[in-house]
Amino acid sequence: MNMRSGLRDRVEHDPVDGACHCGRVRFRVRLTGGLKEARRCSCSYCAMRGAVALTAKLGDLDITEGQEWLTLYEFNTRTAKHYFCSVCGIYTFHQRRSDPDQYGINAACLGISPFDFEDVPVNDGIAHPSDTGPRRSDVIGTLHFIPHDN
């Protein structure tokens, strides 16, 4: 991972502050599994959104500023609850359909670029396990980033 080691260590062990692009929505979160839980999803919404999501328990995320600027988006089963800033439009976090006791946190809102991850597993959001039942693995592929030498 191409991230500064201080940020990586802090994200792995301590609560970290996050914000949307314009800074109106701010939050503090303790990640479950640190950066090792990074993932993408193939559902129609996530495929368009393109964010790398990290994991947190519901009780481990606190909105510190800008609750009034958060907008909720739901679709299909309405189990997943996607939150974004109503001013800048940035997705900040969502309550997961696969585990409603967890949030998916936009890594970029924590100052972690999606391009800091060399490999990101992609979960099957089209044939969702809530619809199809348990499988050996929900991972259908891996996104791989190879930076060019300039």
Contacts in CASP RR format, 6 or more apart in sequence:
PFRMAT RR
TARGET T0000
AUTHOR 0000-0000-0000
METHOD contacts of the structure
MODEL  1
MNMRSGLRDRVEHDPVDGACHCGRVRFRVRLTGGLKEARRCSCSYCAMRG
AVALTAKLGDLDITEGQEWLTLYEFNTRTAKHYFCSVCGIYTFHQRRSDP
DQYGINAACLGISPFDFEDVPVNDGIAHPSDTGPRRSDVIGTLHFIPHDN
1 8 0 8 1.000
1 35 0 8 1.000
1 116 0 8 1.000
1 117 0 8 1.000
1 118 0 8 1.000
2 115 0 8 1.000
2 116 0 8 1.000
2 118 0 8 1.000
2 147 0 8 1.000
3 35 0 8 1.000
3 112 0 8 1.000
3 116 0 8 1.000
7 111 0 8 1.000
7 112 0 8 1.000
8 35 0 8 1.000
10 16 0 8 1.000
11 31 0 8 1.000
11 34 0 8 1.000
11 35 0 8 1.000
11 110 0 8 1.000
11 112 0 8 1.000
12 31 0 8 1.000
12 33 0 8 1.000
12 34 0 8 1.000
12 35 0 8 1.000
14 30 0 8 1.000
15 28 0 8 1.000
15 29 0 8 1.000
15 30 0 8 1.000
15 60 0 8 1.000
16 28 0 8 1.000
16 29 0 8 1.000
16 30 0 8 1.000
16 31 0 8 1.000
16 110 0 8 1.000
17 26 0 8 1.000
17 27 0 8 1.000
17 28 0 8 1.000
17 64 0 8 1.000
17 110 0 8 1.000
18 26 0 8 1.000
18 27 0 8 1.000
18 28 0 8 1.000
18 29 0 8 1.000
18 92 0 8 1.000
18 109 0 8 1.000
18 110 0 8 1.000
18 111 0 8 1.000
19 25 0 8 1.000
19 26 0 8 1.000
19 27 0 8 1.000
19 109 0 8 1.000
20 69 0 8 1.000
20 84 0 8 1.000
20 85 0 8 1.000
20 87 0 8 1.000
20 88 0 8 1.000
20 89 0 8 1.000
20 90 0 8 1.000
20 92 0 8 1.000
20 109 0 8 1.000
21 85 0 8 1.000
21 88 0 8 1.000
21 89 0 8 1.000
21 90 0 8 1.000
22 85 0 8 1.000
22 87 0 8 1.000
22 88 0 8 1.000
22 90 0 8 1.000
23 65 0 8 1.000
23 85 0 8 1.000
23 88 0 8 1.000
24 65 0 8 1.000
24 66 0 8 1.000
24 69 0 8 1.000
24 85 0 8 1.000
24 87 0 8 1.000
24 88 0 8 1.000
25 63 0 8 1.000
25 65 0 8 1.000
25 66 0 8 1.000
25 67 0 8 1.000
25 69 0 8 1.000
25 70 0 8 1.000
25 85 0 8 1.000
25 92 0 8 1.000
26 63 0 8 1.000
26 64 0 8 1.000
26 65 0 8 1.000
26 66 0 8 1.000
27 61 0 8 1.000
27 62 0 8 1.000
27 63 0 8 1.000
27 64 0 8 1.000
27 92 0 8 1.000
27 93 0 8 1.000
27 109 0 8 1.000
28 61 0 8 1.000
28 62 0 8 1.000
28 64 0 8 1.000
29 56 0 8 1.000
29 60 0 8 1.000
29 61 0 8 1.000
29 62 0 8 1.000
29 93 0 8 1.000
29 103 0 8 1.000
29 105 0 8 1.000
29 110 0 8 1.000
30 56 0 8 1.000
30 57 0 8 1.000
30 60 0 8 1.000
31 37 0 8 1.000
31 54 0 8 1.000
31 55 0 8 1.000
31 56 0 8 1.000
31 60 0 8 1.000
31 105 0 8 1.000
32 55 0 8 1.000
32 56 0 8 1.000
32 57 0 8 1.000
32 60 0 8 1.000
32 102 0 8 1.000
33 55 0 8 1.000
34 54 0 8 1.000
34 55 0 8 1.000
35 54 0 8 1.000
35 107 0 8 1.000
35 112 0 8 1.000
35 117 0 8 1.000
37 54 0 8 1.000
37 55 0 8 1.000
38 52 0 8 1.000
38 53 0 8 1.000
38 54 0 8 1.000
38 107 0 8 1.000
38 117 0 8 1.000
38 120 0 8 1.000
38 121 0 8 1.000
39 52 0 8 1.000
39 53 0 8 1.000
39 120 0 8 1.000
39 121 0 8 1.000
39 122 0 8 1.000
39 123 0 8 1.000
40 46 0 8 1.000
40 50 0 8 1.000
40 51 0 8 1.000
40 52 0 8 1.000
40 53 0 8 1.000
40 120 0 8 1.000
40 121 0 8 1.000
40 122 0 8 1.000
40 123 0 8 1.000
40 143 0 8 1.000
41 47 0 8 1.000
41 53 0 8 1.000
41 122 0 8 1.000
41 123 0 8 1.000
41 125 0 8 1.000
42 122 0 8 1.000
42 123 0 8 1.000
42 124 0 8 1.000
42 125 0 8 1.000
42 126 0 8 1.000
42 140 0 8 1.000
43 125 0 8 1.000
43 126 0 8 1.000
43 128 0 8 1.000
44 126 0 8 1.000
45 73 0 8 1.000
45 75 0 8 1.000
45 82 0 8 1.000
46 125 0 8 1.000
49 91 0 8 1.000
50 114 0 8 1.000
51 91 0 8 1.000
51 106 0 8 1.000
51 107 0 8 1.000
51 108 0 8 1.000
51 114 0 8 1.000
52 106 0 8 1.000
52 107 0 8 1.000
52 108 0 8 1.000
52 112 0 8 1.000
52 114 0 8 1.000
52 117 0 8 1.000
52 120 0 8 1.000
53 94 0 8 1.000
53 104 0 8 1.000
53 105 0 8 1.000
53 106 0 8 1.000
53 107 0 8 1.000
54 104 0 8 1.000
54 105 0 8 1.000
54 107 0 8 1.000
54 110 0 8 1.000
54 112 0 8 1.000
55 102 0 8 1.000
55 103 0 8 1.000
55 104 0 8 1.000
55 105 0 8 1.000
56 93 0 8 1.000
56 102 0 8 1.000
56 103 0 8 1.000
56 104 0 8 1.000
56 105 0 8 1.000
57 101 0 8 1.000
57 102 0 8 1.000
57 103 0 8 1.000
58 95 0 8 1.000
58 101 0 8 1.000
58 102 0 8 1.000
58 103 0 8 1.000
60 103 0 8 1.000
61 93 0 8 1.000
61 103 0 8 1.000
61 105 0 8 1.000
63 70 0 8 1.000
69 85 0 8 1.000
69 86 0 8 1.000
69 87 0 8 1.000
70 83 0 8 1.000
70 84 0 8 1.000
70 85 0 8 1.000
70 86 0 8 1.000
70 92 0 8 1.000
71 83 0 8 1.000
71 84 0 8 1.000
71 85 0 8 1.000
71 86 0 8 1.000
72 81 0 8 1.000
72 82 0 8 1.000
72 83 0 8 1.000
73 81 0 8 1.000
73 82 0 8 1.000
73 83 0 8 1.000
73 84 0 8 1.000
74 80 0 8 1.000
74 81 0 8 1.000
74 82 0 8 1.000
77 97 0 8 1.000
77 130 0 8 1.000
79 97 0 8 1.000
79 100 0 8 1.000
79 130 0 8 1.000
80 94 0 8 1.000
80 95 0 8 1.000
80 96 0 8 1.000
80 97 0 8 1.000
81 94 0 8 1.000
81 95 0 8 1.000
82 91 0 8 1.000
82 94 0 8 1.000
83 91 0 8 1.000
83 92 0 8 1.000
83 93 0 8 1.000
83 94 0 8 1.000
84 90 0 8 1.000
84 91 0 8 1.000
84 92 0 8 1.000
85 92 0 8 1.000
90 106 0 8 1.000
90 108 0 8 1.000
90 109 0 8 1.000
91 106 0 8 1.000
92 105 0 8 1.000
92 106 0 8 1.000
92 109 0 8 1.000
93 103 0 8 1.000
93 104 0 8 1.000
93 105 0 8 1.000
93 106 0 8 1.000
93 109 0 8 1.000
94 103 0 8 1.000
94 104 0 8 1.000
95 102 0 8 1.000
95 103 0 8 1.000
95 104 0 8 1.000
96 102 0 8 1.000
96 103 0 8 1.000
96 104 0 8 1.000
97 128 0 8 1.000
97 130 0 8 1.000
98 123 0 8 1.000
98 128 0 8 1.000
98 129 0 8 1.000
98 130 0 8 1.000
98 138 0 8 1.000
107 113 0 8 1.000
107 114 0 8 1.000
107 116 0 8 1.000
107 117 0 8 1.000
108 114 0 8 1.000
114 120 0 8 1.000
114 145 0 8 1.000
115 145 0 8 1.000
115 147 0 8 1.000
117 145 0 8 1.000
118 144 0 8 1.000
118 145 0 8 1.000
119 142 0 8 1.000
119 143 0 8 1.000
119 144 0 8 1.000
119 145 0 8 1.000
120 142 0 8 1.000
120 143 0 8 1.000
120 145 0 8 1.000
121 139 0 8 1.000
121 141 0 8 1.000
121 142 0 8 1.000
122 139 0 8 1.000
122 140 0 8 1.000
122 141 0 8 1.000
122 142 0 8 1.000
122 143 0 8 1.000
123 138 0 8 1.000
123 139 0 8 1.000
123 140 0 8 1.000
124 138 0 8 1.000
124 139 0 8 1.000
124 140 0 8 1.000
125 138 0 8 1.000
129 135 0 8 1.000
129 138 0 8 1.000
END
